[in-house]
Amino acid sequence: MAYVSDGGSHGNIWVHSLVTGESRRVTDEQNPELQVGLPLWSPAGGQIAYFTALRDSLNYWSLSPDGSSRRLLAPNAGWATWSPHGRWLYYGGQPDWKLLKKIPVDGGDAVVVRSDTATRPALSPDGKTLYYVIALPIWTGGSDYEIRAATPETAAGRVLARIPDHRAANWLSFHPVISPDGRWLALPLVDDPAVNLWALSTATGELKQITDFGERSTSIVRRVSWAPDGHSNFAAIGEHDADIVLLEGLRDR
């Protein structure tokens, strides 16, 4: 399992063995202005793609699971996902994040897949259907989102579901992730005060709730992962509380 931890005073990519329980750090970033995150293990297991942000520079890198062979994979990129066979990395690209692109992992130029403001791509296991998210025009202070499917990837997309703004707040940064059998897209959604994990049927657009944190103040953000058998999900879950503090003597300072 690849994950992000700030153990060692800076966020870096770590790899954890589910067999031995051993963890090891595979990146060594120390710049306090650089953000590191979103590790994505390639389908064949030979590479990990991950995201860095430094001011206006947003990039995806790849490296081997032992930390070697680090290289820039996709410049000016966000919302990445691997193709089913690991030959391409799909991502949203600048300028203005209006282009959905793919770049060959073994080298070559990026190819524009869609120019209709599509972001947050996911590919069906056979690679024939592209799932993506469109942010609808803002009218009342926030954007609703449509999750669409296109077969082939350049075709007109059909709407699978519409996610209202209050369930997909900006801080959530949700990214649907396809199940190994291609039947479900997993994504976190706001169920105030909790954020729960939901699964969207790729056939019917039905939403099925996976977790139920009730009134507990929890959060799951960005993207989750599926176990290879499709029977389990991995997600980083945060629980929140707050204190009310009385500050005295402020006028004396």
C-alpha positions as CSV (number, residue, x, y, z in Angstrom):
1,M,0.0,0.0,0.0
2,A,1.3,3.4,-0.9
3,Y,0.4,6.4,1.2
4,V,1.4,9.9,2.4
5,S,2.8,10.6,5.8
6,D,4.5,13.6,7.4
7,G,6.7,11.3,9.6
8,G,10.1,12.9,9.4
9,S,8.8,16.5,9.5
10,H,7.7,16.7,5.8
11,G,5.0,14.9,3.8
12,N,6.5,12.1,1.7
13,I,5.4,8.9,-0.1
14,W,5.7,5.7,1.9
15,V,5.1,2.1,1.0
16,H,3.6,-0.3,3.6
17,S,3.7,-4.1,3.2
18,L,0.4,-5.8,4.1
19,V,2.3,-9.0,4.5
20,T,5.1,-8.0,6.9
21,G,3.7,-4.8,8.3
22,E,6.9,-3.0,7.4
23,S,6.8,0.6,6.2
24,R,9.5,2.5,4.3
25,R,9.8,6.0,2.9
26,V,10.4,6.2,-0.9
27,T,10.6,9.9,-1.5
28,D,12.8,12.4,0.4
29,E,11.3,15.8,-0.1
30,Q,12.3,18.5,2.5
31,N,11.3,21.8,0.9
32,P,8.6,23.2,3.3
33,E,6.9,24.9,0.4
34,L,6.5,21.7,-1.6
35,Q,3.3,19.6,-1.2
36,V,3.4,15.9,-2.0
37,G,0.4,13.6,-2.3
38,L,-1.9,11.2,-4.1
39,P,0.3,8.1,-4.7
40,L,-1.2,5.9,-7.5
41,W,0.2,2.4,-7.9
42,S,0.3,1.3,-11.5
43,P,-1.8,-1.7,-12.5
44,A,1.3,-3.9,-13.0
45,G,2.8,-2.7,-9.7
46,G,6.1,-1.5,-11.2
47,Q,5.6,2.2,-10.7
48,I,4.0,4.7,-8.3
49,A,2.8,8.0,-9.7
50,Y,2.4,10.9,-7.3
51,F,1.6,14.6,-7.3
52,T,3.7,17.6,-6.2
53,A,2.7,21.2,-5.9
54,L,5.1,24.1,-5.5
55,R,3.3,27.5,-5.9
56,D,2.0,27.4,-9.5
57,S,4.0,24.3,-10.5
58,L,1.7,21.2,-10.4
59,N,3.3,17.9,-11.7
60,Y,3.0,14.1,-11.6
61,W,6.1,12.1,-11.1
62,S,6.7,8.3,-11.2
63,L,9.2,6.1,-9.3
64,S,9.8,2.5,-8.5
65,P,8.4,1.1,-5.3
66,D,11.9,1.0,-3.9
67,G,12.3,4.8,-4.5
68,S,14.5,4.5,-7.5
69,S,14.0,5.7,-11.1
70,R,12.2,8.9,-10.2
71,R,11.2,11.0,-13.2
72,L,8.8,13.7,-14.3
73,L,5.8,11.9,-15.9
74,A,3.2,14.7,-16.6
75,P,3.9,18.4,-16.1
76,N,1.1,20.8,-15.4
77,A,-1.1,18.0,-14.4
78,G,-3.8,17.1,-11.8
79,W,-6.6,14.5,-11.2
80,A,-4.5,11.6,-12.6
81,T,-5.4,7.9,-13.1
82,W,-3.7,5.0,-14.8
83,S,-5.1,3.2,-17.9
84,P,-6.0,-0.4,-17.1
85,H,-2.8,-1.8,-18.5
86,G,-0.6,1.0,-17.2
87,R,0.5,2.2,-20.6
88,W,-1.0,5.7,-20.2
89,L,-1.5,8.2,-17.4
90,Y,-4.8,10.2,-17.9
91,Y,-4.9,13.6,-16.2
92,G,-6.5,17.1,-16.2
93,G,-4.2,19.6,-17.8
94,Q,-3.6,23.3,-17.9
95,P,-4.3,25.9,-19.2
96,D,-7.3,26.5,-16.9
97,W,-7.8,22.8,-16.5
98,K,-10.1,22.7,-19.5
99,L,-8.3,19.8,-21.2
100,L,-8.3,16.1,-20.3
101,K,-5.1,14.5,-21.6
102,K,-3.2,11.2,-21.6
103,I,0.5,10.7,-21.8
104,P,2.3,7.4,-22.7
105,V,4.3,6.2,-19.7
106,D,7.2,4.9,-21.8
107,G,7.7,8.3,-23.4
108,G,6.1,10.6,-26.0
109,D,3.9,13.6,-26.2
110,A,0.6,14.0,-24.4
111,V,-2.6,13.6,-26.3
112,V,-5.7,15.7,-25.8
113,V,-8.6,13.3,-25.0
114,R,-11.4,15.8,-24.3
115,S,-11.7,19.6,-24.4
116,D,-15.1,20.0,-22.7
117,T,-13.7,20.8,-19.2
118,A,-13.7,17.1,-18.2
119,T,-11.7,16.3,-15.1
120,R,-11.2,13.5,-12.6
121,P,-11.0,10.6,-15.1
122,A,-11.6,6.9,-14.5
123,L,-11.2,4.1,-17.0
124,S,-13.3,0.9,-17.3
125,P,-11.3,-2.3,-16.8
126,D,-11.4,-3.0,-20.6
127,G,-10.3,0.6,-21.3
128,K,-13.3,1.2,-23.6
129,T,-15.3,3.6,-21.4
130,L,-14.0,6.9,-19.9
131,Y,-15.8,8.2,-16.8
132,Y,-15.2,11.8,-15.9
133,V,-16.6,14.8,-14.0
134,I,-18.0,18.1,-15.3
135,A,-18.4,21.1,-13.1
136,L,-21.6,22.8,-14.1
137,P,-21.8,26.7,-14.3
138,I,-22.0,28.5,-11.0
139,W,-25.3,30.3,-10.4
140,T,-25.8,30.3,-6.6
141,G,-22.3,30.3,-5.1
142,G,-21.2,26.7,-5.8
143,S,-21.0,24.2,-8.7
144,D,-23.1,21.1,-9.1
145,Y,-21.2,18.2,-10.8
146,E,-22.2,15.7,-13.4
147,I,-20.5,12.3,-13.6
148,R,-20.5,11.2,-17.2
149,A,-19.5,8.2,-19.3
150,A,-18.1,8.2,-22.8
151,T,-17.6,5.1,-25.0
152,P,-15.2,5.5,-26.7
153,E,-13.4,8.1,-24.7
154,T,-13.8,10.9,-27.3
155,A,-17.6,10.3,-27.8
156,A,-20.4,12.5,-26.4
157,G,-20.8,11.7,-22.7
158,R,-23.9,10.4,-21.1
159,V,-24.9,11.6,-17.7
160,L,-24.7,8.9,-15.0
161,A,-25.4,11.1,-12.0
162,R,-25.6,14.7,-10.8
163,I,-24.0,15.5,-7.5
164,P,-25.3,18.7,-5.8
165,D,-22.8,21.3,-4.6
166,H,-23.6,20.7,-0.9
167,R,-22.6,17.1,-1.2
168,A,-19.4,17.8,-3.2
169,A,-17.8,20.8,-1.4
170,N,-14.6,22.2,-2.9
171,W,-12.5,21.1,0.1
172,L,-13.7,17.5,-0.6
173,S,-11.9,17.3,-4.0
174,F,-13.6,14.0,-4.7
175,H,-12.3,11.8,-7.5
176,P,-14.4,8.7,-8.5
177,V,-12.4,5.5,-8.6
178,I,-13.6,2.5,-10.6
179,S,-14.0,-1.0,-9.0
180,P,-12.0,-3.9,-10.4
181,D,-15.2,-5.3,-12.1
182,G,-16.1,-2.0,-13.6
183,R,-19.6,-2.0,-11.9
184,W,-19.1,0.9,-9.4
185,L,-17.4,4.2,-9.0
186,A,-16.4,4.9,-5.4
187,L,-16.4,8.5,-4.1
188,P,-16.8,10.4,-0.8
189,L,-19.9,12.6,-0.4
190,V,-20.9,15.0,2.3
191,D,-23.7,13.8,4.7
192,D,-23.5,16.7,7.1
193,P,-21.7,16.5,9.6
194,A,-20.1,13.3,8.2
195,V,-18.4,12.5,5.0
196,N,-19.3,9.0,3.9
197,L,-18.1,6.7,1.1
198,W,-20.6,6.0,-1.6
199,A,-20.6,3.8,-4.7
200,L,-22.2,4.9,-8.0
201,S,-23.4,2.2,-10.4
202,T,-21.9,2.5,-13.8
203,A,-24.9,0.8,-15.3
204,T,-27.8,2.6,-13.7
205,G,-26.4,5.7,-11.9
206,E,-27.7,4.4,-8.6
207,L,-25.9,5.6,-5.5
208,K,-25.3,3.0,-2.8
209,Q,-24.0,4.1,0.6
210,I,-20.9,2.1,1.8
211,T,-20.2,3.8,5.2
212,D,-22.5,5.4,7.7
213,F,-20.8,7.5,10.3
214,G,-24.1,9.0,11.5
215,E,-23.6,12.2,13.6
216,R,-19.8,11.6,14.0
217,S,-17.8,14.5,12.4
218,T,-15.7,12.6,10.0
219,S,-14.0,13.3,6.6
220,I,-12.8,11.3,3.6
221,V,-11.3,13.5,0.9
222,R,-10.0,13.2,-2.6
223,R,-9.9,9.6,-3.7
224,V,-10.1,6.1,-2.2
225,S,-8.9,2.7,-3.4
226,W,-10.4,-0.7,-4.1
227,A,-8.9,-4.0,-3.0
228,P,-8.1,-6.2,-6.0
229,D,-11.1,-8.5,-5.3
230,G,-13.4,-5.5,-5.3
231,H,-14.9,-6.5,-1.9
232,S,-13.1,-3.9,0.2
233,N,-12.1,-0.2,0.1
234,F,-9.2,1.6,1.5
235,A,-9.8,5.2,2.7
236,A,-8.0,7.7,5.0
237,I,-10.6,8.8,7.5
238,G,-10.3,11.8,9.8
239,E,-12.4,12.4,12.9
240,H,-12.8,16.0,14.1
241,D,-13.7,17.7,17.4
242,A,-13.3,21.3,18.6
243,D,-12.8,23.1,21.9
244,I,-14.3,26.4,23.1
245,V,-11.5,28.3,24.8
246,L,-11.8,31.3,27.1
247,L,-9.0,33.8,26.6
248,E,-8.6,36.2,29.5
249,G,-6.4,39.3,30.0
250,L,-6.3,40.3,26.3
251,R,-6.9,44.0,27.1
252,D,-3.8,44.0,29.3
253,R,-1.5,43.3,26.4
